[in-house]
Amino acid sequence: MLLDALGSAALGLVLAAVAVRRLAHRLPAVSLVLATGVAGALFGAFVTHSALGPGGPSVDLIGAAVVSAASLSLLLRPAGRLRRGSAPAQPIG
């Protein structure tokens, strides 16, 4: 169980480091990204282990990777400027 947690944390750290390296211009502070990756992976491993039982470390690592990637994706900012193409709402009547 301890090795599963360490492996999940390491996986989250690797995913976060890859995200920082490739998308640094669209992410907030590096420390926040790394912490989010690790926390997401640990939470994903916990949820997967709770839902599926002790099915082996590979199942927990898959859940850790999915939740960590989803958590990191929530930190992304838009690539360019936001477009304000729509006109303001007009009153009815």
PyMOL commands that set and color helices and strands:
alter all, ss='L'
color gray80, all
select helices_A, chain A and resi 2-26+30-52+57-73
alter helices_A, ss='H'
color red, helices_A
deselect
rebuild
show_as cartoon
